[in-house]
Amino acid sequence: MTVIACLPDDLLREGDHTHRLFLFASFAGSGVRPAWYHNIVAHPSQVAVEFNKEYFDVDVIELHGVQRDEIYERMAAEHENFRQYAIANDALGKDPIPVLALLPRDSGRKFHIPQLTATRA
């Protein structure tokens, strides 16, 4: 099980609390993927998130194409450093920074599971 401890600025959130969560494998625009990203991609249904002193299990879907670009642009609009990370990543000739949708599995919570069409990470 991979456990991700997330700070508020690590995630793009939609709705109240944690209705929709998106995580970005930017590694500060270095062009290198963080170790946790590789763990998640290898085991996308064995991930838990710690957020606001709560733990919950999630499934992970890596977004691609237009979905990925729209979510990344929203994060960059809220956090200028993510715009700079993308610029640095592009300058290195690297693939776009991965965007991961975290889909909570606990139906007892007030989570909204987004309708995503991307393939699983």
C-alpha positions in Angstrom: 0.0 0.0 0.0 1.4 3.4 -1.0 0.3 6.2 1.4 0.5 9.8 0.1 0.5 12.6 2.7 -0.9 15.6 0.9 -0.8 19.2 1.9 -3.5 21.6 0.6 -1.1 23.0 -2.0 -0.2 19.6 -3.3 -3.7 19.0 -4.7 -6.3 20.6 -6.8 -9.6 20.1 -5.1 -13.1 20.6 -6.4 -16.2 21.0 -4.2 -16.2 21.0 -0.5 -13.5 19.1 1.4 -12.3 16.4 -0.9 -15.0 15.7 -3.5 -12.6 15.6 -6.3 -8.8 15.4 -5.9 -6.1 15.7 -8.5 -2.4 15.2 -7.8 0.5 16.4 -9.9 3.8 14.5 -10.4 5.9 17.6 -11.1 9.0 17.1 -8.9 9.4 20.9 -9.1 9.7 20.9 -12.9 12.9 18.8 -12.9 11.7 16.5 -15.7 12.1 13.5 -13.3 9.1 11.7 -11.9 8.9 11.4 -8.1 9.4 7.9 -6.6 5.8 7.9 -5.3 4.5 8.4 -8.9 6.2 5.1 -9.9 4.7 3.3 -6.9 1.2 4.6 -7.7 1.5 3.7 -11.4 2.6 0.2 -10.5 -0.3 -0.3 -8.0 -3.1 2.1 -8.7 -5.7 0.3 -6.6 -3.4 0.1 -3.5 -3.2 3.8 -2.6 -4.3 5.7 0.5 -4.3 9.4 0.9 -3.7 11.3 4.2 -5.4 14.7 3.9 -6.7 17.0 6.6 -5.9 14.4 9.3 -8.0 11.8 7.5 -7.0 8.7 5.7 -8.9 7.2 2.8 -8.4 4.6 0.2 -8.4 5.7 -3.4 -8.1 4.3 -6.9 -5.9 6.3 -9.2 -6.4 7.2 -12.8 -3.8 9.0 -14.8 -5.3 11.7 -17.1 -4.2 12.2 -20.6 -4.9 14.6 -23.5 -7.5 17.3 -23.1 -8.6 16.1 -19.6 -5.0 16.3 -18.3 -4.4 19.7 -20.0 -7.5 21.2 -18.6 -6.8 20.1 -15.0 -3.2 21.1 -15.2 -4.1 24.6 -16.5 -6.5 25.0 -13.6 -3.7 24.1 -11.1 -1.3 26.5 -12.9 -3.9 29.3 -12.7 -4.1 28.8 -8.9 -0.3 28.2 -8.3 2.2 30.0 -10.5 4.9 27.6 -9.6 3.1 24.9 -11.5 3.1 27.1 -14.6 6.9 27.5 -14.1 7.3 23.7 -13.6 5.6 23.1 -17.0 7.8 25.6 -18.7 11.0 24.0 -17.2 9.8 20.5 -18.1 9.1 21.6 -21.7 12.5 23.2 -21.9 14.1 19.9 -21.0 12.1 18.2 -23.8 10.3 15.9 -21.3 6.8 14.5 -21.5 4.0 16.6 -19.9 3.9 16.4 -16.1 1.5 13.6 -15.1 -1.9 14.5 -13.6 -3.5 11.8 -11.4 -7.2 11.7 -10.4 -7.7 10.3 -6.9 -11.0 8.5 -6.7 -12.0 7.8 -3.1 -13.4 4.3 -2.5 -15.3 4.9 0.7 -18.9 5.4 -0.3 -19.8 6.4 3.3 -18.2 9.8 2.7 -19.6 12.7 0.8 -17.3 12.1 -2.2 -18.3 12.7 -5.8 -16.6 10.3 -8.1 -15.9 12.1 -11.4 -16.8 10.5 -14.7 -13.4 10.1 -16.3 -12.6 8.4 -19.5 -8.8 8.1 -19.1 -7.1 4.8 -18.8 -5.9 3.6 -15.4 -2.4 4.6 -14.5 
